[in-house]
């Protein structure tokens, strides 16, 4: 394989010189024990690793990286692993999303600054996937993503329990008195019992499916459990394949085309995927200069039925999804709804990869003629309460609330909600519309996953399980309910959400894609004059950079200065 390359590779700009620079670049790298022949012009493959013990979902990534290295060496490449900022959804405060753009900058600059010809991204926990894809897109090298795989099904007292989804349910049960605290604590260890990311169709599983649907991951990337030997075989094969991709100059921009984005939207509908996918795909498209907009989610996903019977929309978990045939079976079922000619990392089209893909369990992956729900896609709402849009996931909402008119009960911020939600004197009933302000990109900051507000315990005790909730926040992909999210512009940016008062009537009509505040324009103008900008305590560092430059949800909450494609070029050396 050595010296087989006809093109002079990018890495030779570092390792190929017969001068002082070449000496420096080779000599210091050799201190790791690499022999001379590895610097002979073979493809250098960066393995971008989001491993961290603070990101439990990615804690097994060193083993995956070792398998990728095996494949790279086998194909004649030279693997060099590097760490990037990891984003653990469960531990990071105030929210991992605040750091997605920062991590993407780390990925972008780490790739560009180093002698790398192609890159393998190891992704898993929610934000690690979009951060790595966004950063790599801004460099545009041959790129292949490998997801870490889901945890095994949670098992608690004979029942399968899903990451996240069960947390929301059990915590409400504890608040209503239906579950004792000792049971609640016992369930913790039963839910997360193996390596891997959340095994519901939450954001991590949705993003893993998107990796596969975009064609930037190998077939079956999404579903193989993290502890299954086939996850490691896939990593080995991916290592082999990235070397060929460098040879073919199959860059990320050749794969992430508008056709690939259209496929991803339709797949998100068919899997009942997370609303967070909306934000991440918009941001990713912005990096590549692909003409993909918020409206496209509705246009492309509106009539896509939900075929996958997984929590939180259904009853199974990712392990079952794998045994049932995984995403290839879903894409096969979607037939001509998919752009079958879209190219993927293995060199085949997505149509070729999924042609004849079998399904082994028709209750887990439904036929398109008998879907789980007829509307799996994510609905985009418009109206005077959300001039730049808002989203709702119909498959996770209650049918009886999809058309609803009710009086607003307003919480000014998350602390206000926590303080008053269980106050017995709170004037609220099941017809009320809960409104939460100042939880958007700038307001929180970072647009936390707090949009699925807890219901008041006095209503839970009455047996109420869902209410209309509206905010500029996001929601965990594992959550459910009639929850309107991503209202844009957000309250902290002076959007109409900031002007809502207790008792104002709000009308939601999901079928009509409408969200309106029934307050006259004159009254809203009066309130707008009185509105005062949120006082932020963030005057320095990354928080300030974020607040000053983050775009609104309808633009993917990326930084304004990161939008637009860049390149791998770097013209100056360090010595
Ligand atoms: Fe990491 Fe859910 S917390 S994927």
Boltz pocket constraint, residues with backbone or C-beta under 6 A from the ligand:
constraints:
  - pocket:
      binder: B
      contacts: [[A, 57], [A, 88], [A, 89], [A, 90], [A, 124], [A, 125], [A, 126], [A, 163], [A, 197], [A, 198], [A, 202], [A, 204]]
      max_distance: 6.0
